Amino acid sequence: MHSCDARAEGCPIVARKELLTVPELVDRPQGLLTIQEVAKLLRVPISWVYDRLRRNAPSRLPGFKLGKYWRFKQAEVLAWLDARHV
């Protein structure tokens, strides 16, 4: 039986989505990222990501919709970040 509290930080028995860390996101091969994962990767609030997806945003994040869900190619997000980090 598992002895730690599953809500405690560092507990291995937590939903995989909650365990994603920045290095894991960067090392993910050509995968698609969700809005939550992009926010975590960029270390910004989710609302900030949504703001950068608006048509009139000054520096729009590269993303696309799959139905009603936004998805992002990791390489494109990192290239977007590099272009703004001058």
C-alpha positions in Angstrom: 0.0 0.0 0.0 1.1 3.5 -0.7 2.0 5.5 2.4 2.3 9.2 1.3 -0.5 11.7 0.8 -1.2 11.8 -3.0 -1.7 15.5 -2.8 1.7 16.1 -1.2 4.5 17.5 -3.3 7.0 14.9 -4.2 4.5 12.0 -3.9 5.0 9.6 -6.9 1.3 8.7 -7.0 -0.2 11.7 -8.7 -1.9 12.1 -12.0 0.8 12.2 -14.7 -0.4 15.6 -16.0 0.4 17.1 -12.6 4.0 15.6 -12.6 5.1 17.4 -15.8 8.1 19.5 -15.2 9.8 22.0 -17.5 12.6 19.6 -18.4 10.1 16.9 -19.3 8.2 19.4 -21.5 11.4 20.4 -23.3 12.6 16.8 -23.8 9.2 15.7 -25.2 9.8 14.7 -28.8 7.7 16.7 -31.3 4.7 16.3 -29.1 1.7 18.6 -29.0 1.3 20.7 -25.9 -1.9 21.9 -24.3 -2.5 25.4 -23.1 -1.7 24.3 -19.5 1.6 22.8 -20.6 2.6 25.9 -22.6 1.8 28.0 -19.6 4.0 25.8 -17.4 6.8 25.7 -20.0 6.8 29.5 -20.2 6.1 29.9 -16.5 3.2 32.2 -17.0 -0.5 32.1 -16.0 -2.9 30.3 -18.4 -4.7 33.6 -18.9 -1.5 35.0 -20.4 -1.4 32.2 -22.9 -5.0 32.9 -23.9 -4.2 36.6 -24.3 -1.3 35.7 -26.7 -3.8 33.7 -28.9 -6.1 36.6 -29.7 -6.1 37.7 -33.3 -5.0 41.2 -32.4 -2.2 40.1 -30.0 1.0 42.0 -30.6 3.1 38.8 -30.6 0.8 35.9 -31.2 1.8 32.5 -29.9 2.0 29.8 -32.7 -0.9 27.5 -32.0 -3.8 25.8 -33.7 -7.2 24.5 -32.8 -8.2 20.8 -32.9 -11.9 21.2 -32.6 -12.4 23.4 -29.6 -9.0 22.6 -28.1 -5.8 24.7 -28.6 -2.6 22.7 -29.3 1.0 23.9 -29.8 4.0 22.3 -31.4 6.8 22.4 -28.8 9.5 23.4 -31.4 7.3 26.3 -32.6 6.7 27.6 -29.1 10.4 27.5 -28.3 11.3 29.2 -31.6 8.7 31.9 -30.8 10.3 32.4 -27.4 13.8 32.6 -28.8 12.7 35.2 -31.4 11.4 37.4 -28.5 14.4 36.8 -26.2 16.9 39.2 -27.9 
